[in-house]
Amino acid sequence: MVKRKITTSNEEPEQRKFELPSEGEHQLQVVDLWTDKADDNIIIVKLEVVGEEEGRSILHRVNLDSEWKGFFLTRLFLKAIGEAYKGEIEVDEDNWIGKQFFATIVHNVGNNGKTYANIDEFNFDKVVALDGKQEEEVAWDDDK
């Protein structure tokens, strides 16, 4: 270990209040991810709200163990971010950064009494365009 000398304020440190995204549908973007120290099959994904509540974020756990009983949740996440989710697939988490999707957020109270925001449902009907905005349905005129 290296000894370091740092200068800090003489004021007492304060806790920061972490603002959760509100309940309801949001456009979310993958902004960071890391492997769980206890299980390298679990990827912790930081999702940030795009739009009105920009900057508010949640952590979403993705379990890459296909034998896990909740693996269907992983497949739903992969589908939401536009990655392969059927058959034999190759997963490259580096491709996830910047991916956006729509999902409904709910709040749950944990055993410790704290409130957490979680994904309740992915909205596959809304597609995020390359510019980050929702793609509009296009009605093509085939008669021309």
MDTraj code that builds the backbone (N, CA, C; nanometers):
import mdtraj as md
import numpy as np

residues = "MET VAL LYS ARG LYS ILE THR THR SER ASN GLU GLU PRO GLU GLN ARG LYS PHE GLU LEU PRO SER GLU GLY GLU HIS GLN LEU GLN VAL VAL ASP LEU TRP THR ASP LYS ALA ASP ASP ASN ILE ILE ILE VAL LYS LEU GLU VAL VAL GLY GLU GLU GLU GLY ARG SER ILE LEU HIS ARG VAL ASN LEU ASP SER GLU TRP LYS GLY PHE PHE LEU THR ARG LEU PHE LEU LYS ALA ILE GLY GLU ALA TYR LYS GLY GLU ILE GLU VAL ASP GLU ASP ASN TRP ILE GLY LYS GLN PHE PHE ALA THR ILE VAL HIS ASN VAL GLY ASN ASN GLY LYS THR TYR ALA ASN ILE ASP GLU PHE ASN PHE ASP LYS VAL VAL ALA LEU ASP GLY LYS GLN GLU GLU GLU VAL ALA TRP ASP ASP ASP LYS".split()
xyz = np.array([
    [0.0830, -0.1182, 0.0000],
    [0.0000, 0.0000, 0.0000],
    [0.0874, 0.1245, 0.0000],
    [0.0389, 0.2258, -0.0656],
    [0.1103, 0.3524, -0.0745],
    [0.0461, 0.4506, 0.0213],
    [0.1301, 0.5176, 0.1002],
    [0.0779, 0.6225, 0.1874],
    [0.0542, 0.7462, 0.1038],
    [-0.0562, 0.8141, 0.1312],
    [-0.0894, 0.9361, 0.0588],
    [-0.1309, 1.0439, 0.1568],
    [-0.1036, 1.1641, 0.1228],
    [-0.1484, 1.2770, 0.2029],
    [-0.2536, 1.3498, 0.1195],
    [-0.3720, 1.3664, 0.1755],
    [-0.4788, 1.4368, 0.1053],
    [-0.5327, 1.5479, 0.1944],
    [-0.5918, 1.6472, 0.1331],
    [-0.6507, 1.7579, 0.2073],
    [-0.8019, 1.7489, 0.1938],
    [-0.8722, 1.7561, 0.3049],
    [-1.0179, 1.7484, 0.3041],
    [-1.0771, 1.8685, 0.3765],
    [-1.2065, 1.8819, 0.3625],
    [-1.2785, 1.9888, 0.4303],
    [-1.2837, 1.9594, 0.5804],
    [-1.2964, 2.0625, 0.6614],
    [-1.3121, 2.0442, 0.8053],
    [-1.4573, 2.0231, 0.8446],
    [-1.5473, 2.0309, 0.7472],
    [-1.6897, 2.0102, 0.7751],
    [-1.7200, 1.8619, 0.7859],
    [-1.8278, 1.8314, 0.8586],
    [-1.8724, 1.6932, 0.8699],
    [-1.9249, 1.6452, 0.7342],
    [-1.8916, 1.5229, 0.6938],
    [-1.9451, 1.4724, 0.5668],
    [-2.0944, 1.4453, 0.5795],
    [-2.1644, 1.4623, 0.4676],
    [-2.3086, 1.4392, 0.4661],
    [-2.3409, 1.3246, 0.3723],
    [-2.4451, 1.2502, 0.4063],
    [-2.4943, 1.1442, 0.3190],
    [-2.5625, 1.2079, 0.1994],
    [-2.5456, 1.1487, 0.0828],
    [-2.6173, 1.1956, -0.0358],
    [-2.7446, 1.1146, -0.0492],
    [-2.8532, 1.1817, -0.0843],
    [-2.9792, 1.1120, -0.1062],
    [-2.9812, 1.0648, -0.2510],
    [-2.9979, 0.9353, -0.2677],
    [-3.0026, 0.8749, -0.3990],
    [-3.1467, 0.8797, -0.4490],
    [-3.1706, 0.9566, -0.5544],
    [-3.3067, 0.9694, -0.6064],
    [-3.3366, 0.8584, -0.7046],
    [-3.4433, 0.7843, -0.6748],
    [-3.4857, 0.6753, -0.7613],
    [-3.5684, 0.7288, -0.8772],
    [-3.5666, 0.6585, -0.9900],
    [-3.6610, 0.6947, -1.0958],
    [-3.8031, 0.6744, -1.0426],
    [-3.8957, 0.7560, -1.0871],
    [-4.0344, 0.7402, -1.0431],
    [-4.0906, 0.6097, -1.0983],
    [-4.1986, 0.5635, -1.0366],
    [-4.2653, 0.4453, -1.0882],
    [-4.3296, 0.4801, -1.2220],
    [-4.3304, 0.3852, -1.3139],
    [-4.3885, 0.4062, -1.4450],
    [-4.2874, 0.3731, -1.5530],
    [-4.3261, 0.3995, -1.6771],
    [-4.2405, 0.3640, -1.7894],
    [-4.1322, 0.4692, -1.8128],
    [-4.0120, 0.4207, -1.8391],
    [-3.8966, 0.5073, -1.8658],
    [-3.8143, 0.4494, -1.9795],
    [-3.7423, 0.5378, -2.0469],
    [-3.6399, 0.4943, -2.1397],
    [-3.5123, 0.4843, -2.0580],
    [-3.4450, 0.3707, -2.0654],
    [-3.3255, 0.3454, -1.9859],
    [-3.2068, 0.3188, -2.0772],
    [-3.0881, 0.3531, -2.0278],
    [-2.9654, 0.3296, -2.1035],
    [-2.8637, 0.2608, -2.0142],
    [-2.7947, 0.1602, -2.0690],
    [-2.6859, 0.0938, -1.9977],
    [-2.5670, 0.1892, -1.9961],
    [-2.5235, 0.2296, -1.8765],
    [-2.4118, 0.3237, -1.8656],
    [-2.2863, 0.2623, -1.8035],
    [-2.3018, 0.1516, -1.7326],
    [-2.1865, 0.0870, -1.6701],
    [-2.2250, -0.0551, -1.6338],
    [-2.1261, -0.1395, -1.6155],
    [-2.1517, -0.2764, -1.5691],
    [-2.0258, -0.3334, -1.5085],
    [-2.0440, -0.4298, -1.4204],
    [-1.9313, -0.4977, -1.3580],
    [-1.9776, -0.6348, -1.3118],
    [-1.8808, -0.7223, -1.2911],
    [-1.9085, -0.8586, -1.2465],
    [-1.9202, -0.8610, -1.0951],
    [-2.0188, -0.9347, -1.0460],
    [-2.0369, -0.9511, -0.9017],
    [-1.9149, -1.0244, -0.8458],
    [-1.8588, -0.9739, -0.7366],
    [-1.7391, -1.0344, -0.6780],
    [-1.7643, -1.1759, -0.6276],
    [-1.8873, -1.2053, -0.5845],
    [-1.9189, -1.3359, -0.5280],
    [-1.9529, -1.4403, -0.6350],
    [-1.9954, -1.3969, -0.7538],
    [-2.0382, -1.4903, -0.8578],
    [-2.0125, -1.4273, -0.9943],
    [-1.9166, -1.4811, -1.0683],
    [-1.8809, -1.4200, -1.1967],
    [-1.9852, -1.4425, -1.3062],
    [-2.0918, -1.5180, -1.2768],
    [-2.2042, -1.5317, -1.3698],
    [-2.3006, -1.4136, -1.3595],
    [-2.2876, -1.3359, -1.2529],
    [-2.3797, -1.2243, -1.2307],
    [-2.3132, -1.0937, -1.2738],
    [-2.3804, -1.0256, -1.3664],
    [-2.3349, -0.8959, -1.4142],
    [-2.4274, -0.7909, -1.3539],
    [-2.3717, -0.6920, -1.2881],
    [-2.4504, -0.5823, -1.2325],
    [-2.4469, -0.4699, -1.3349],
    [-2.5656, -0.4320, -1.3818],
    [-2.5785, -0.3335, -1.4882],
    [-2.6366, -0.2051, -1.4292],
    [-2.5659, -0.0934, -1.4491],
    [-2.6185, 0.0362, -1.4074],
    [-2.6976, 0.0928, -1.5236],
    [-2.8264, 0.1195, -1.4984],
    [-2.9169, 0.1742, -1.5985],
    [-2.9534, 0.3154, -1.5582],
    [-2.9408, 0.4082, -1.6512],
    [-2.9731, 0.5484, -1.6244],
    [-3.0948, 0.5889, -1.7066],
    [-3.1807, 0.6681, -1.6447],
    [-3.2998, 0.7177, -1.7128],
    [-3.2587, 0.8184, -1.8193],
    [-3.3215, 0.8077, -1.9362],
    [-3.3014, 0.9027, -2.0450],
    [-3.4254, 0.9907, -2.0489],
    [-3.4074, 1.1204, -2.0568],
    [-3.5231, 1.2098, -2.0685],
    [-3.5489, 1.2883, -1.9422],
    [-3.6763, 1.2956, -1.9048],
    [-3.7216, 1.3868, -1.7992],
    [-3.6497, 1.3694, -1.6659],
    [-3.6210, 1.2488, -1.6261],
    [-3.5544, 1.2241, -1.4973],
    [-3.4082, 1.1829, -1.5191],
    [-3.3475, 1.2393, -1.6235],
    [-3.2117, 1.2029, -1.6624],
    [-3.1172, 1.2081, -1.5430],
    [-3.0344, 1.1056, -1.5344],
    [-2.9375, 1.0975, -1.4265],
    [-2.9796, 1.0042, -1.3146],
    [-3.1093, 0.9858, -1.2981],
    [-3.1543, 0.8898, -1.1972],
    [-3.1240, 0.7496, -1.2510],
    [-3.0853, 0.6602, -1.1618],
    [-3.0419, 0.5297, -1.2096],
    [-3.0852, 0.4169, -1.1181],
    [-3.0760, 0.2964, -1.1723],
    [-3.1010, 0.1755, -1.0953],
    [-2.9913, 0.0747, -1.1284],
    [-2.9745, -0.0224, -1.0416],
    [-2.8850, -0.1336, -1.0684],
    [-2.9709, -0.2545, -1.1004],
    [-2.9351, -0.3245, -1.2070],
    [-3.0109, -0.4411, -1.2528],
    [-2.9139, -0.5587, -1.2602],
    [-2.9492, -0.6693, -1.1948],
    [-2.8635, -0.7873, -1.1934],
    [-2.9023, -0.8808, -1.3075],
    [-2.8029, -0.9221, -1.3853],
    [-2.8232, -1.0144, -1.4969],
    [-2.7416, -1.1395, -1.4676],
    [-2.8090, -1.2543, -1.4564],
    [-2.7426, -1.3805, -1.4255],
    [-2.7228, -1.4581, -1.5551],
    [-2.5983, -1.4842, -1.5928],
    [-2.5669, -1.5533, -1.7177],
    [-2.5611, -1.7048, -1.7040],
    [-2.5993, -1.7588, -1.5887],
    [-2.6052, -1.9036, -1.5683],
    [-2.7372, -1.9550, -1.6259],
    [-2.7309, -2.0228, -1.7410],
    [-2.8528, -2.0684, -1.8080],
    [-2.9269, -2.1755, -1.7287],
    [-2.8654, -2.2316, -1.6259],
    [-2.9313, -2.3311, -1.5397],
    [-3.0086, -2.2651, -1.4255],
    [-2.9889, -2.1354, -1.4059],
    [-3.0586, -2.0616, -1.2998],
    [-3.2072, -2.0573, -1.3326],
    [-3.2918, -2.0807, -1.2328],
    [-3.4366, -2.0887, -1.2570],
    [-3.4953, -1.9571, -1.3075],
    [-3.4317, -1.8449, -1.2804],
    [-3.4809, -1.7158, -1.3265],
    [-3.4121, -1.6672, -1.4540],
    [-3.3502, -1.7597, -1.5297],
    [-3.2765, -1.7208, -1.6493],
    [-3.3656, -1.6521, -1.7530],
    [-3.4967, -1.6758, -1.7460],
    [-3.5875, -1.6078, -1.8385],
    [-3.5755, -1.4563, -1.8251],
    [-3.5433, -1.4077, -1.7053],
    [-3.5242, -1.2636, -1.6842],
    [-3.4023, -1.2126, -1.7618],
    [-3.2980, -1.2929, -1.7671],
    [-3.1795, -1.2583, -1.8449],
    [-3.2148, -1.2506, -1.9923],
    [-3.2926, -1.3477, -2.0400],
    [-3.3321, -1.3493, -2.1812],
    [-3.4169, -1.2265, -2.2152],
    [-3.5038, -1.1851, -2.1233],
    [-3.5845, -1.0652, -2.1465],
    [-3.4957, -0.9415, -2.1573],
    [-3.3957, -0.9307, -2.0694],
    [-3.3029, -0.8178, -2.0741],
    [-3.2271, -0.8169, -2.2064],
    [-3.1757, -0.9333, -2.2476],
    [-3.1016, -0.9414, -2.3734],
    [-3.1891, -0.9001, -2.4916],
    [-3.3141, -0.9438, -2.4904],
    [-3.4076, -0.9057, -2.5967],
    [-3.4286, -0.7543, -2.5961],
    [-3.4452, -0.6963, -2.4770],
    [-3.4705, -0.5523, -2.4647],
    [-3.3567, -0.4696, -2.5217],
    [-3.2314, -0.5150, -2.5041],
    [-3.1173, -0.4363, -2.5528],
    [-3.0761, -0.4762, -2.6951],
    [-3.1540, -0.5646, -2.7569],
    [-3.1282, -0.6001, -2.8960],
    [-3.0187, -0.7024, -2.9168],
    [-2.9881, -0.7795, -2.8142],
    [-2.8877, -0.8845, -2.8244],
    [-2.9571, -1.0186, -2.8513],
    [-2.8809, -1.1162, -2.8990],
    [-2.9346, -1.2509, -2.9220],
    [-2.9815, -1.3096, -2.7895],
    [-3.0978, -1.3756, -2.7913],
    [-3.1535, -1.4314, -2.6684],
    [-3.2156, -1.5693, -2.6895],
    [-3.2042, -1.6264, -2.8094],
    [-3.2601, -1.7580, -2.8416],
    [-3.1490, -1.8516, -2.8862],
    [-3.1673, -1.9812, -2.8556],
    [-3.0726, -2.0822, -2.9007],
    [-2.9366, -2.0669, -2.8372],
    [-2.8339, -2.1126, -2.9074],
    [-2.6979, -2.0997, -2.8568],
    [-2.6490, -1.9595, -2.8909],
    [-2.6133, -1.8845, -2.7873],
    [-2.5757, -1.7444, -2.8080],
    [-2.4395, -1.7169, -2.7472],
    [-2.3743, -1.6160, -2.7990],
    [-2.2491, -1.5677, -2.7430],
    [-2.2776, -1.4327, -2.6800],
    [-2.2436, -1.4191, -2.5536],
    [-2.2714, -1.2955, -2.4805],
    [-2.1427, -1.2164, -2.4651],
    [-2.1463, -1.0900, -2.5075],
    [-2.0324, -0.9997, -2.4920],
    [-2.0846, -0.8733, -2.4222],
    [-2.0625, -0.8662, -2.2928],
    [-2.1156, -0.7537, -2.2141],
    [-2.0626, -0.6186, -2.2616],
    [-1.9472, -0.6164, -2.3266],
    [-1.8928, -0.4904, -2.3768],
    [-1.9874, -0.4250, -2.4780],
    [-2.0693, -0.5056, -2.5443],
    [-2.1662, -0.4530, -2.6416],
    [-2.2864, -0.3867, -2.5746],
    [-2.3036, -0.4056, -2.4458],
    [-2.4228, -0.3563, -2.3767],
    [-2.4176, -0.2056, -2.3497],
    [-2.2990, -0.1506, -2.3299],
    [-2.2855, -0.0087, -2.2951],
    [-2.3488, 0.0771, -2.4048],
    [-2.4345, 0.1697, -2.3627],
    [-2.5015, 0.2599, -2.4556],
    [-2.6340, 0.2094, -2.5085],
    [-2.6640, 0.0814, -2.4880],
    [-2.7913, 0.0262, -2.5365],
    [-2.9061, 0.0887, -2.4578],
    [-3.0172, 0.1163, -2.5277],
    [-3.1337, 0.1788, -2.4655],
    [-3.2578, 0.0941, -2.4909],
    [-3.3524, 0.1039, -2.3985],
    [-3.4786, 0.0312, -2.4097],
    [-3.5816, 0.0972, -2.3201],
    [-3.7061, 0.0563, -2.3352],
    [-3.8149, 0.1057, -2.2513],
    [-3.8555, -0.0038, -2.1525],
    [-3.8824, 0.0370, -2.0295],
    [-3.9273, -0.0568, -1.9266],
    [-4.0086, 0.0173, -1.8213],
    [-4.0923, -0.0577, -1.7526],
    [-4.1728, -0.0028, -1.6437],
    [-4.1004, -0.0279, -1.5124],
    [-4.0832, 0.0782, -1.4352],
    [-4.0158, 0.0731, -1.3054],
    [-4.1204, 0.0657, -1.1943],
    [-4.0943, -0.0200, -1.0959],
    [-4.1756, -0.0255, -0.9742],
    [-4.0829, -0.0074, -0.8552],
    [-4.1382, 0.0325, -0.7424],
    [-4.0621, 0.0462, -0.6183],
    [-4.0990, -0.0692, -0.5259],
    [-3.9978, -0.1287, -0.4655],
    [-4.0163, -0.2362, -0.3689],
    [-3.9390, -0.2017, -0.2433],
    [-3.9921, -0.2434, -0.1290],
    [-3.9240, -0.2211, -0.0017],
    [-3.8531, -0.3505, 0.0366],
    [-3.7230, -0.3394, 0.0617],
    [-3.6431, -0.4557, 0.0984],
    [-3.6580, -0.4910, 0.2449],
    [-3.5959, -0.6007, 0.2844],
    [-3.5998, -0.6465, 0.4239],
    [-3.5382, -0.5455, 0.5196],
    [-3.4508, -0.4594, 0.4669],
    [-3.3854, -0.3587, 0.5501],
    [-3.4676, -0.2307, 0.5621],
    [-3.5861, -0.2289, 0.4979],
    [-3.6730, -0.1120, 0.5051],
    [-3.6454, -0.0065, 0.4007],
    [-3.5412, -0.0256, 0.3197],
    [-3.5080, 0.0704, 0.2152],
    [-3.5928, 0.0431, 0.0909],
    [-3.6200, 0.1497, 0.0154],
    [-3.6963, 0.1370, -0.1079],
    [-3.6011, 0.1241, -0.2262],
    [-3.6303, 0.0277, -0.3128],
    [-3.5495, 0.0027, -0.4311],
    [-3.6367, 0.0142, -0.5555],
    [-3.5774, 0.0592, -0.6649],
    [-3.6467, 0.0633, -0.7935],
    [-3.6025, -0.0584, -0.8743],
    [-3.6998, -0.1270, -0.9315],
    [-3.6721, -0.2463, -1.0109],
    [-3.7517, -0.2428, -1.1399],
    [-3.7039, -0.3178, -1.2385],
    [-3.7789, -0.3316, -1.3629],
    [-3.8917, -0.4299, -1.3387],
    [-4.0146, -0.3857, -1.3663],
    [-4.1305, -0.4721, -1.3542],
    [-4.1605, -0.5400, -1.4874],
    [-4.1436, -0.4625, -1.5958],
    [-4.1796, -0.5153, -1.7269],
    [-4.1047, -0.4390, -1.8355],
    [-4.0549, -0.5120, -1.9345],
    [-3.9921, -0.4508, -2.0515],
    [-4.1011, -0.4195, -2.1527],
    [-4.0857, -0.3081, -2.2251],
    [-4.1817, -0.2738, -2.3294],
    [-4.1134, -0.2958, -2.4642],
    [-4.1424, -0.4116, -2.5259],
    [-4.0807, -0.4464, -2.6537],
    [-4.1512, -0.3792, -2.7707],
    [-4.2680, -0.3192, -2.7457],
    [-4.3418, -0.2514, -2.8522],
    [-4.2815, -0.1165, -2.8874],
    [-4.2085, -0.0570, -2.7951],
    [-4.1412, 0.0701, -2.8216],
    [-3.9965, 0.0396, -2.8559],
    [-3.9528, 0.0918, -2.9688],
    [-3.8174, 0.0666, -3.0157],
    [-3.7394, 0.1974, -3.0093],
    [-3.6164, 0.1899, -2.9624],
    [-3.5305, 0.3074, -2.9543],
    [-3.4523, 0.3175, -3.0848],
    [-3.4594, 0.4321, -3.1491],
    [-3.3875, 0.4557, -3.2744],
    [-3.2406, 0.4829, -3.2463],
    [-3.1612, 0.4890, -3.3505],
    [-3.0179, 0.5129, -3.3349],
    [-2.9868, 0.6466, -3.2691],
    [-3.0776, 0.7454, -3.2863],
    [-3.0542, 0.8765, -3.2261],
    [-3.1011, 0.8828, -3.0809],
    [-3.1464, 0.7676, -3.0258],
    [-3.1888, 0.7620, -2.8866],
    [-3.3339, 0.7970, -2.8636],
    [-3.4078, 0.8347, -2.9684],
    [-3.5493, 0.8689, -2.9543],
    [-3.6334, 0.7488, -2.9936],
    [-3.7581, 0.7507, -2.9516],
    [-3.8480, 0.6420, -2.9870],
    [-3.8771, 0.6462, -3.1369],
    [-3.8664, 0.5299, -3.2013],
    [-3.8993, 0.5216, -3.3434],
    [-4.0493, 0.5288, -3.3591],
    [-4.0940, 0.6023, -3.4592],
    [-4.2360, 0.6125, -3.4890],
    [-4.2740, 0.5033, -3.5876],
    [-4.3975, 0.4566, -3.5786],
    [-4.4491, 0.3608, -3.6760],
    [-4.4576, 0.4317, -3.8100],
    [-4.4133, 0.3665, -3.9162],
    [-4.4187, 0.4251, -4.0496],
    [-4.5181, 0.3454, -4.1331],
    [-4.6165, 0.4146, -4.1884],
    [-4.7126, 0.3489, -4.2743],
    [-4.6645, 0.3647, -4.4178],
    [-4.6278, 0.2553, -4.4811],
    [-4.5764, 0.2579, -4.6168],
    [-4.6908, 0.2461, -4.7153],
    [-4.6830, 0.3202, -4.8242],
    [-4.7832, 0.3147, -4.9299],
    [-4.7281, 0.2238, -5.0396],
    [-4.7769, 0.1002, -5.0437],
    [-4.7286, 0.0026, -5.1391],
    [-4.7848, 0.0217, -5.2784],
    [-4.8801, 0.1110, -5.2966],
    [-4.9445, 0.1298, -5.4266],
    [-4.8592, 0.2116, -5.5218],
    [-4.7521, 0.2726, -5.4781],
    [-4.6720, 0.3596, -5.5657],
    [-4.5590, 0.2830, -5.6281],
])
top = md.Topology()
chain = top.add_chain()
for i, resn in enumerate(residues, 1):
    res = top.add_residue(resn, chain, resSeq=i)
    for name in ("N", "CA", "C"):
        top.add_atom(name, md.element.get_by_symbol(name[0]), res)
traj = md.Trajectory(xyz[None], top)
